[in-house]
Amino acid sequence: MFLPFWRRRADFCAAVPTTLARVALGLMVGCSSTLLFAQSPTDYPNHPVRFVVSFPAAGSTDIVTRLLAQKLSERLGQPFVVEQKVGAGGFIGNDFVAKSAPDGYNLVLLTGGHPSSVAMSKKLPYDPINGFGMVGTVITYPMVVSVATDSDIKDFESFLQKVKAHPKDLSFSSSGVGSLHHLLGEWLNIELGSSMLHVPFKGAGQALTEVIGGRVDLMIETATFSFGQIKGGKMKGLAVSSDKRSPLMPNLPSVSEYIPGLEFSSWLGVAVAPGTPGAIVDKLNRELRQIIAAPEIKLKFAELGGTASPSSPEEMKTRIQLEIDRWQKVVELKGIDKQ
């Protein structure tokens, strides 16, 4: 007679001698305990960890990744190995981590460009929010609006006067269509009711040449690049995009002092695969807070134009969602074609 599989299994178990059954049960429990121990968050990390860089070498993302990897290795006793997976505007490296095992052994630095890339993309290889386990932000840095030193625009107030008088005559640079630089410039256009011309370049170096040469009026760039140019006398800073003045260049006003509500700081934040145990995420968050609180790290961040900015995983997640909503609104209002 045919019996369901669970009935056959029960009959079989009943036929096994008691001693043998106990031995089998002991082996099962032992194996289960071994698996649980191997995956225990308290044992993390017990072998090398991969720290993925999604952008080219020598950029701020690469520099900060290597700095954090070195310090995590020292504190946690396992190598945090930096591995570059560059391409497609960061999508390749991000996607690798998003689809990796949820065990905390693959990390990546998401950037302030993560939300803007979402707003500009027709299709993404991952869920930008739930496709990652957010660990926390580590650094923030403003964007900077600047002009050539010989420009007739003397400060941000005179810029506002000029753009009000000639709303269609000015131009601004960016590192490409859909970049943070571009979208921030368009946000300015929205708030000022202007139509400044967007001029995209492949890099900050090209944009700098054109602005200094007088062929483009404004440069919108990260503090990482701009602060050095301003200190070196090549550019004249007008304002920073952060909600308040940067302690690294306090003489520059924030844009929000003139246009309330227009405030933005780019950032870098650590993420892992979704579903990574909370205890591992919390451990990484605690370690990162300790690392970026160190004076030597704060000094390194200052050299990049940024400040240490720790956050909880939930705060990082909320930040990304708010920025996605903001940039999507800018893209919609300005009719920018998605890529």
TORMI-266792 format. One record per residue (C-alpha): residue number from 1; x, y, z. Coordinates in steps of 0.2 Angstrom, whole numbers, plus 5000, padded with zeros to 4 digits. Layout:
BEGIN
k NUM; xx X; yy Y; zz Z;
...
//
This chain:
BEGIN
k 1; xx 5000; yy 5000; zz 5000;
k 2; xx 5006; yy 5018; zz 4996;
k 3; xx 5010; yy 5028; zz 5011;
k 4; xx 5014; yy 5047; zz 5011;
k 5; xx 5032; yy 5051; zz 5014;
k 6; xx 5030; yy 5057; zz 5031;
k 7; xx 5021; yy 5041; zz 5036;
k 8; xx 5035; yy 5031; zz 5029;
k 9; xx 5048; yy 5041; zz 5038;
k 10; xx 5039; yy 5039; zz 5054;
k 11; xx 5038; yy 5020; zz 5052;
k 12; xx 5056; yy 5020; zz 5047;
k 13; xx 5061; yy 5030; zz 5063;
k 14; xx 5051; yy 5018; zz 5074;
k 15; xx 5061; yy 5003; zz 5067;
k 16; xx 5078; yy 5011; zz 5071;
k 17; xx 5085; yy 5004; zz 5087;
k 18; xx 5085; yy 5016; zz 5101;
k 19; xx 5103; yy 5018; zz 5103;
k 20; xx 5106; yy 5021; zz 5085;
k 21; xx 5092; yy 5034; zz 5084;
k 22; xx 5101; yy 5043; zz 5099;
k 23; xx 5117; yy 5043; zz 5090;
k 24; xx 5109; yy 5050; zz 5074;
k 25; xx 5100; yy 5063; zz 5084;
k 26; xx 5117; yy 5068; zz 5092;
k 27; xx 5125; yy 5070; zz 5075;
k 28; xx 5111; yy 5081; zz 5068;
k 29; xx 5112; yy 5092; zz 5083;
k 30; xx 5131; yy 5093; zz 5082;
k 31; xx 5130; yy 5098; zz 5064;
k 32; xx 5117; yy 5111; zz 5067;
k 33; xx 5127; yy 5118; zz 5081;
k 34; xx 5142; yy 5119; zz 5071;
k 35; xx 5133; yy 5128; zz 5057;
k 36; xx 5126; yy 5140; zz 5069;
k 37; xx 5143; yy 5144; zz 5077;
k 38; xx 5151; yy 5146; zz 5060;
k 39; xx 5138; yy 5159; zz 5055;
k 40; xx 5137; yy 5167; zz 5073;
k 41; xx 5138; yy 5186; zz 5072;
k 42; xx 5149; yy 5186; zz 5088;
k 43; xx 5162; yy 5177; zz 5078;
k 44; xx 5162; yy 5190; zz 5064;
k 45; xx 5174; yy 5191; zz 5055;
k 46; xx 5183; yy 5175; zz 5055;
k 47; xx 5190; yy 5176; zz 5038;
k 48; xx 5195; yy 5190; zz 5025;
k 49; xx 5182; yy 5203; zz 5021;
k 50; xx 5180; yy 5210; zz 5003;
k 51; xx 5178; yy 5229; zz 5002;
k 52; xx 5172; yy 5234; zz 4985;
k 53; xx 5176; yy 5250; zz 4976;
k 54; xx 5164; yy 5255; zz 4963;
k 55; xx 5173; yy 5270; zz 4956;
k 56; xx 5191; yy 5273; zz 4948;
k 57; xx 5207; yy 5273; zz 4959;
k 58; xx 5213; yy 5289; zz 4967;
k 59; xx 5195; yy 5296; zz 4969;
k 60; xx 5188; yy 5301; zz 4985;
k 61; xx 5178; yy 5284; zz 4986;
k 62; xx 5193; yy 5274; zz 4983;
k 63; xx 5204; yy 5284; zz 4996;
k 64; xx 5191; yy 5283; zz 5009;
k 65; xx 5188; yy 5264; zz 5006;
k 66; xx 5206; yy 5260; zz 5008;
k 67; xx 5207; yy 5270; zz 5024;
k 68; xx 5192; yy 5262; zz 5032;
k 69; xx 5198; yy 5245; zz 5026;
k 70; xx 5215; yy 5247; zz 5034;
k 71; xx 5208; yy 5253; zz 5051;
k 72; xx 5194; yy 5239; zz 5051;
k 73; xx 5208; yy 5226; zz 5048;
k 74; xx 5218; yy 5233; zz 5062;
k 75; xx 5203; yy 5233; zz 5074;
k 76; xx 5195; yy 5217; zz 5069;
k 77; xx 5210; yy 5206; zz 5066;
k 78; xx 5205; yy 5200; zz 5048;
k 79; xx 5211; yy 5207; zz 5032;
k 80; xx 5198; yy 5219; zz 5024;
k 81; xx 5204; yy 5217; zz 5006;
k 82; xx 5200; yy 5231; zz 4994;
k 83; xx 5194; yy 5225; zz 4977;
k 84; xx 5189; yy 5237; zz 4962;
k 85; xx 5174; yy 5233; zz 4952;
k 86; xx 5173; yy 5248; zz 4942;
k 87; xx 5160; yy 5253; zz 4928;
k 88; xx 5143; yy 5258; zz 4923;
k 89; xx 5143; yy 5273; zz 4935;
k 90; xx 5146; yy 5262; zz 4950;
k 91; xx 5132; yy 5250; zz 4946;
k 92; xx 5144; yy 5235; zz 4943;
k 93; xx 5152; yy 5236; zz 4960;
k 94; xx 5136; yy 5240; zz 4969;
k 95; xx 5126; yy 5226; zz 4961;
k 96; xx 5140; yy 5213; zz 4966;
k 97; xx 5138; yy 5217; zz 4984;
k 98; xx 5119; yy 5219; zz 4983;
k 99; xx 5118; yy 5201; zz 4976;
k 100; xx 5131; yy 5193; zz 4988;
k 101; xx 5128; yy 5182; zz 5002;
k 102; xx 5120; yy 5191; zz 5017;
k 103; xx 5135; yy 5187; zz 5029;
k 104; xx 5144; yy 5204; zz 5030;
k 105; xx 5159; yy 5198; zz 5020;
k 106; xx 5156; yy 5210; zz 5005;
k 107; xx 5156; yy 5229; zz 5009;
k 108; xx 5154; yy 5243; zz 4997;
k 109; xx 5154; yy 5262; zz 4999;
k 110; xx 5138; yy 5270; zz 4992;
k 111; xx 5140; yy 5288; zz 4987;
k 112; xx 5129; yy 5304; zz 4986;
k 113; xx 5127; yy 5299; zz 4968;
k 114; xx 5118; yy 5284; zz 4972;
k 115; xx 5101; yy 5293; zz 4974;
k 116; xx 5104; yy 5304; zz 4959;
k 117; xx 5108; yy 5289; zz 4948;
k 118; xx 5091; yy 5281; zz 4954;
k 119; xx 5082; yy 5297; zz 4948;
k 120; xx 5091; yy 5297; zz 4931;
k 121; xx 5090; yy 5278; zz 4927;
k 122; xx 5076; yy 5270; zz 4917;
k 123; xx 5080; yy 5253; zz 4925;
k 124; xx 5091; yy 5248; zz 4939;
k 125; xx 5099; yy 5231; zz 4943;
k 126; xx 5094; yy 5232; zz 4961;
k 127; xx 5082; yy 5240; zz 4973;
k 128; xx 5091; yy 5256; zz 4978;
k 129; xx 5084; yy 5255; zz 4996;
k 130; xx 5079; yy 5237; zz 5001;
k 131; xx 5093; yy 5229; zz 4989;
k 132; xx 5106; yy 5234; zz 5002;
k 133; xx 5109; yy 5232; zz 5021;
k 134; xx 5114; yy 5250; zz 5026;
k 135; xx 5127; yy 5251; zz 5039;
k 136; xx 5130; yy 5270; zz 5041;
k 137; xx 5137; yy 5285; zz 5033;
k 138; xx 5155; yy 5290; zz 5037;
k 139; xx 5159; yy 5306; zz 5028;
k 140; xx 5149; yy 5321; zz 5021;
k 141; xx 5156; yy 5335; zz 5010;
k 142; xx 5147; yy 5350; zz 5002;
k 143; xx 5146; yy 5354; zz 4984;
k 144; xx 5154; yy 5371; zz 4980;
k 145; xx 5148; yy 5385; zz 4968;
k 146; xx 5163; yy 5395; zz 4962;
k 147; xx 5169; yy 5406; zz 4948;
k 148; xx 5185; yy 5411; zz 4939;
k 149; xx 5195; yy 5424; zz 4950;
k 150; xx 5193; yy 5437; zz 4937;
k 151; xx 5174; yy 5435; zz 4935;
k 152; xx 5164; yy 5450; zz 4938;
k 153; xx 5153; yy 5440; zz 4950;
k 154; xx 5161; yy 5444; zz 4966;
k 155; xx 5151; yy 5434; zz 4978;
k 156; xx 5135; yy 5424; zz 4979;
k 157; xx 5124; yy 5439; zz 4982;
k 158; xx 5131; yy 5447; zz 4966;
k 159; xx 5128; yy 5431; zz 4957;
k 160; xx 5109; yy 5431; zz 4962;
k 161; xx 5108; yy 5449; zz 4956;
k 162; xx 5116; yy 5444; zz 4939;
k 163; xx 5105; yy 5429; zz 4936;
k 164; xx 5090; yy 5439; zz 4941;
k 165; xx 5094; yy 5452; zz 4928;
k 166; xx 5100; yy 5439; zz 4915;
k 167; xx 5091; yy 5423; zz 4919;
k 168; xx 5096; yy 5415; zz 4902;
k 169; xx 5113; yy 5421; zz 4900;
k 170; xx 5124; yy 5411; zz 4913;
k 171; xx 5131; yy 5394; zz 4911;
k 172; xx 5137; yy 5381; zz 4924;
k 173; xx 5148; yy 5366; zz 4922;
k 174; xx 5145; yy 5348; zz 4928;
k 175; xx 5154; yy 5331; zz 4927;
k 176; xx 5140; yy 5324; zz 4916;
k 177; xx 5121; yy 5323; zz 4912;
k 178; xx 5112; yy 5317; zz 4928;
k 179; xx 5127; yy 5320; zz 4939;
k 180; xx 5125; yy 5328; zz 4956;
k 181; xx 5133; yy 5344; zz 4949;
k 182; xx 5120; yy 5344; zz 4935;
k 183; xx 5105; yy 5341; zz 4946;
k 184; xx 5111; yy 5354; zz 4959;
k 185; xx 5112; yy 5367; zz 4945;
k 186; xx 5095; yy 5363; zz 4939;
k 187; xx 5088; yy 5364; zz 4957;
k 188; xx 5096; yy 5382; zz 4957;
k 189; xx 5087; yy 5385; zz 4941;
k 190; xx 5070; yy 5380; zz 4948;
k 191; xx 5072; yy 5390; zz 4964;
k 192; xx 5078; yy 5406; zz 4955;
k 193; xx 5066; yy 5404; zz 4940;
k 194; xx 5082; yy 5405; zz 4929;
k 195; xx 5087; yy 5395; zz 4913;
k 196; xx 5106; yy 5394; zz 4916;
k 197; xx 5114; yy 5383; zz 4903;
k 198; xx 5121; yy 5366; zz 4908;
k 199; xx 5138; yy 5362; zz 4901;
k 200; xx 5143; yy 5344; zz 4905;
k 201; xx 5162; yy 5338; zz 4905;
k 202; xx 5170; yy 5322; zz 4908;
k 203; xx 5179; yy 5328; zz 4923;
k 204; xx 5183; yy 5342; zz 4935;
k 205; xx 5199; yy 5346; zz 4926;
k 206; xx 5191; yy 5350; zz 4909;
k 207; xx 5178; yy 5360; zz 4918;
k 208; xx 5191; yy 5370; zz 4927;
k 209; xx 5200; yy 5375; zz 4911;
k 210; xx 5184; yy 5381; zz 4903;
k 211; xx 5178; yy 5391; zz 4918;
k 212; xx 5195; yy 5399; zz 4920;
k 213; xx 5195; yy 5403; zz 4902;
k 214; xx 5179; yy 5412; zz 4903;
k 215; xx 5169; yy 5400; zz 4892;
k 216; xx 5158; yy 5394; zz 4906;
k 217; xx 5152; yy 5406; zz 4920;
k 218; xx 5150; yy 5394; zz 4936;
k 219; xx 5158; yy 5379; zz 4942;
k 220; xx 5148; yy 5367; zz 4952;
k 221; xx 5160; yy 5354; zz 4960;
k 222; xx 5163; yy 5344; zz 4976;
k 223; xx 5173; yy 5352; zz 4990;
k 224; xx 5185; yy 5338; zz 4988;
k 225; xx 5191; yy 5347; zz 4971;
k 226; xx 5185; yy 5365; zz 4974;
k 227; xx 5193; yy 5369; zz 4991;
k 228; xx 5210; yy 5366; zz 4984;
k 229; xx 5207; yy 5377; zz 4969;
k 230; xx 5200; yy 5391; zz 4980;
k 231; xx 5215; yy 5390; zz 4992;
k 232; xx 5227; yy 5389; zz 4977;
k 233; xx 5220; yy 5405; zz 4970;
k 234; xx 5213; yy 5397; zz 4954;
k 235; xx 5195; yy 5399; zz 4958;
k 236; xx 5184; yy 5411; zz 4968;
k 237; xx 5171; yy 5402; zz 4980;
k 238; xx 5154; yy 5409; zz 4981;
k 239; xx 5145; yy 5397; zz 4992;
k 240; xx 5143; yy 5379; zz 4998;
k 241; xx 5128; yy 5368; zz 4997;
k 242; xx 5128; yy 5361; zz 5014;
k 243; xx 5115; yy 5367; zz 5027;
k 244; xx 5128; yy 5377; zz 5036;
k 245; xx 5145; yy 5384; zz 5032;
k 246; xx 5159; yy 5371; zz 5031;
k 247; xx 5171; yy 5372; zz 5046;
k 248; xx 5185; yy 5369; zz 5033;
k 249; xx 5181; yy 5386; zz 5024;
k 250; xx 5170; yy 5396; zz 5035;
k 251; xx 5171; yy 5412; zz 5025;
k 252; xx 5160; yy 5404; zz 5012;
k 253; xx 5141; yy 5406; zz 5015;
k 254; xx 5129; yy 5392; zz 5013;
k 255; xx 5117; yy 5393; zz 4998;
k 256; xx 5103; yy 5391; zz 5011;
k 257; xx 5107; yy 5408; zz 5019;
k 258; xx 5100; yy 5416; zz 5003;
k 259; xx 5089; yy 5402; zz 4997;
k 260; xx 5081; yy 5394; zz 5012;
k 261; xx 5078; yy 5375; zz 5009;
k 262; xx 5091; yy 5373; zz 4996;
k 263; xx 5104; yy 5362; zz 5005;
k 264; xx 5113; yy 5347; zz 5000;
k 265; xx 5129; yy 5338; zz 5006;
k 266; xx 5136; yy 5323; zz 4996;
k 267; xx 5142; yy 5308; zz 5007;
k 268; xx 5149; yy 5291; zz 5008;
k 269; xx 5141; yy 5277; zz 5017;
k 270; xx 5145; yy 5258; zz 5020;
k 271; xx 5132; yy 5245; zz 5014;
k 272; xx 5132; yy 5226; zz 5014;
k 273; xx 5120; yy 5213; zz 5006;
k 274; xx 5102; yy 5214; zz 5012;
k 275; xx 5097; yy 5201; zz 5025;
k 276; xx 5114; yy 5203; zz 5034;
k 277; xx 5111; yy 5199; zz 5052;
k 278; xx 5108; yy 5214; zz 5062;
k 279; xx 5122; yy 5210; zz 5075;
k 280; xx 5135; yy 5211; zz 5061;
k 281; xx 5128; yy 5227; zz 5054;
k 282; xx 5128; yy 5234; zz 5072;
k 283; xx 5146; yy 5228; zz 5075;
k 284; xx 5152; yy 5236; zz 5059;
k 285; xx 5143; yy 5252; zz 5063;
k 286; xx 5151; yy 5253; zz 5080;
k 287; xx 5168; yy 5250; zz 5073;
k 288; xx 5166; yy 5263; zz 5060;
k 289; xx 5160; yy 5276; zz 5073;
k 290; xx 5176; yy 5273; zz 5083;
k 291; xx 5187; yy 5274; zz 5067;
k 292; xx 5180; yy 5290; zz 5060;
k 293; xx 5181; yy 5298; zz 5078;
k 294; xx 5200; yy 5297; zz 5078;
k 295; xx 5209; yy 5314; zz 5075;
k 296; xx 5220; yy 5306; zz 5061;
k 297; xx 5205; yy 5301; zz 5051;
k 298; xx 5196; yy 5318; zz 5054;
k 299; xx 5212; yy 5326; zz 5047;
k 300; xx 5212; yy 5314; zz 5032;
k 301; xx 5193; yy 5318; zz 5029;
k 302; xx 5197; yy 5337; zz 5030;
k 303; xx 5210; yy 5335; zz 5016;
k 304; xx 5196; yy 5328; zz 5006;
k 305; xx 5185; yy 5343; zz 5010;
k 306; xx 5174; yy 5333; zz 5021;
k 307; xx 5169; yy 5330; zz 5039;
k 308; xx 5166; yy 5314; zz 5049;
k 309; xx 5147; yy 5311; zz 5049;
k 310; xx 5142; yy 5294; zz 5057;
k 311; xx 5124; yy 5289; zz 5056;
k 312; xx 5113; yy 5274; zz 5061;
k 313; xx 5108; yy 5261; zz 5047;
k 314; xx 5090; yy 5268; zz 5048;
k 315; xx 5096; yy 5286; zz 5046;
k 316; xx 5107; yy 5282; zz 5031;
k 317; xx 5092; yy 5273; zz 5023;
k 318; xx 5080; yy 5288; zz 5026;
k 319; xx 5093; yy 5300; zz 5019;
k 320; xx 5094; yy 5290; zz 5003;
k 321; xx 5075; yy 5289; zz 5001;
k 322; xx 5073; yy 5308; zz 5004;
k 323; xx 5087; yy 5312; zz 4991;
k 324; xx 5079; yy 5300; zz 4978;
k 325; xx 5063; yy 5309; zz 4980;
k 326; xx 5071; yy 5326; zz 4979;
k 327; xx 5081; yy 5322; zz 4963;
k 328; xx 5066; yy 5313; zz 4955;
k 329; xx 5057; yy 5329; zz 4957;
k 330; xx 5071; yy 5340; zz 4949;
k 331; xx 5072; yy 5328; zz 4935;
k 332; xx 5053; yy 5329; zz 4932;
k 333; xx 5052; yy 5347; zz 4934;
k 334; xx 5066; yy 5351; zz 4922;
k 335; xx 5061; yy 5337; zz 4909;
k 336; xx 5078; yy 5329; zz 4910;
k 337; xx 5079; yy 5313; zz 4899;
k 338; xx 5083; yy 5297; zz 4909;
k 339; xx 5097; yy 5286; zz 4904;
//
